[in-house]
Amino acid sequence: MEHMQDQDLEAASAPPQNADRDVILKVRDVSVSFGPKAVLDHLSLDIYRGEILGFVGASGAGKSVLLRTILGLNRKSSGTIEIFGLNTDEINDAERVAVDMRIGVLFQHGALFSALTVKENVQVPMREYLDLPQRLMDELALLKIKLVGLPADAADKYPSELSGGMIKRAALARALALDPDIIFLDEPTSGLDPIGAADFDELVAKMRDTMGLTVYMVTHDLDSLFSVCDRIAVLGQKKVLVEGSLQDMLASEEPWVKSYFRGKRARQIDLTARN
Ligand SMILES: Nc1ncnc2c1ncn2[C@@H]1O[C@H](COP(=O)(O)OP(=O)(O)OP(=O)(O)O)[C@@H](O)[C@H]1O
């Protein structure tokens, strides 16, 4: 201590950034390989309660692999994943079920079961995890359908009868079926027109604000990153290269981050947002 300069003392007494925030998901030193091919190498990442984290990275960088690993669908060769304060390697089956019930997922593809109506799709997690009378499940499903901004008559429609934007909303309704604390969205706005995408982003932001929902959003969508993400993490070279606010991304000199966030398309979006 004696050797510390004034600025060292200041740094030592200042709380680390985000120290007072509740970490809902803690990924530490996670490595994943497929055969000889390493996809993630000692990757670490925190997600705080009530934030929308945008997760970006080049195509093939491993964003979906990380998501699947967090969800326990891929095997990791090292590292730990803590969710809601529980180490996923140490929990028993009952705890795993309890954790799964607090997580909602919207996968990039295969969003809905095509042979089921929207209402039946939303009820899939309820049937899997709860034992409720049909009437109550119908009421709950209709509430979720309304929550995501779908008209009540969408409930009895099949996915093939819906637009792309409505399918995403219906899939979101299913992800929210059990009132999760955190939802994982894998490229939720891909395939939507810009207005549909902006509406979807607005809906997600509203859920963060009204329900305190935590959102982990894998995305390539610069509009989403500029408009609704509270924090951004960039995957590259098998780990999180940079993480922070949009301002941090815009200030980063890391070459991929720089070309992504300060490239021609990003500049146009930034200008539009400022105007
Ligand atoms: N089950 C698997 N077996 C072997 N290799 C896999 C498997 N799953 C993913 N990979 C490889 O891991 C790498 C990362 O894939 P991933 O789908 O996570 O990329 P991504 O960042 O999500 O890309 P995109 O933005 O295009 O969706 C790719 O090279 C992919 O081929």
The ligand as a Tripos MOL2 file, in Angstrom:
@<TRIPOS>MOLECULE
LIG
   31    33     1     0     0
SMALL
NO_CHARGES

@<TRIPOS>ATOM
      1 N1        -22.2450  -29.7030  -33.7730 N.pl3     1 LIG1
      2 C1        -21.1870  -29.1980  -34.4070 C.ar      1 LIG1
      3 N2        -20.2240  -30.0180  -34.8940 N.ar      1 LIG1
      4 C2        -19.1370  -29.5160  -35.4980 C.ar      1 LIG1
      5 N3        -18.9160  -28.2190  -35.7040 N.ar      1 LIG1
      6 C3        -19.8380  -27.3530  -35.2610 C.ar      1 LIG1
      7 C4        -21.0200  -27.7930  -34.5880 C.ar      1 LIG1
      8 N4        -21.7540  -26.6950  -34.2400 N.ar      1 LIG1
      9 C5        -21.0400  -25.6340  -34.7030 C.ar      1 LIG1
     10 N5        -19.9090  -26.0100  -35.3000 N.ar      1 LIG1
     11 C6        -18.9060  -25.1220  -35.8840 C.3       1 LIG1
     12 O1        -18.6170  -24.1030  -34.9400 O.3       1 LIG1
     13 C7        -18.3490  -22.8730  -35.6100 C.3       1 LIG1
     14 C8        -19.2050  -21.7850  -35.0240 C.3       1 LIG1
     15 O2        -20.5560  -21.9730  -35.4340 O.3       1 LIG1
     16 P1        -21.7520  -21.0630  -34.9330 P.3       1 LIG1
     17 O3        -22.9890  -21.5950  -35.5690 O.co2     1 LIG1
     18 O4        -21.7390  -20.9440  -33.4680 O.co2     1 LIG1
     19 O5        -21.3900  -19.6400  -35.5680 O.3       1 LIG1
     20 P2        -22.2020  -18.2880  -35.4440 P.3       1 LIG1
     21 O6        -21.2720  -17.2830  -34.8660 O.co2     1 LIG1
     22 O7        -23.4790  -18.5280  -34.6970 O.co2     1 LIG1
     23 O8        -22.4700  -17.9670  -36.9700 O.3       1 LIG1
     24 P3        -23.7230  -17.2600  -37.7110 P.3       1 LIG1
     25 O9        -23.6160  -15.8020  -37.3820 O.co2     1 LIG1
     26 O10       -23.4450  -17.5200  -39.1400 O.co2     1 LIG1
     27 O11       -24.9900  -17.8950  -37.2110 O.co2     1 LIG1
     28 C9        -18.6060  -23.1110  -37.0970 C.3       1 LIG1
     29 O12       -17.3760  -23.3180  -37.7140 O.3       1 LIG1
     30 C10       -19.4290  -24.3750  -37.1010 C.3       1 LIG1
     31 O13       -19.2270  -25.1040  -38.2670 O.3       1 LIG1
@<TRIPOS>BOND
     1     1     2 1
     2     2     3 ar
     3     2     7 ar
     4     3     4 ar
     5     4     5 ar
     6     5     6 ar
     7     6     7 ar
     8     6    10 ar
     9     7     8 ar
    10     8     9 ar
    11     9    10 ar
    12    10    11 1
    13    11    12 1
    14    11    30 1
    15    12    13 1
    16    13    14 1
    17    13    28 1
    18    14    15 1
    19    15    16 1
    20    16    17 2
    21    16    18 1
    22    16    19 1
    23    19    20 1
    24    20    21 2
    25    20    22 1
    26    20    23 1
    27    23    24 1
    28    24    25 2
    29    24    26 1
    30    24    27 1
    31    28    29 1
    32    28    30 1
    33    30    31 1
@<TRIPOS>SUBSTRUCTURE
     1 LIG1         1 GROUP 0 **** ****
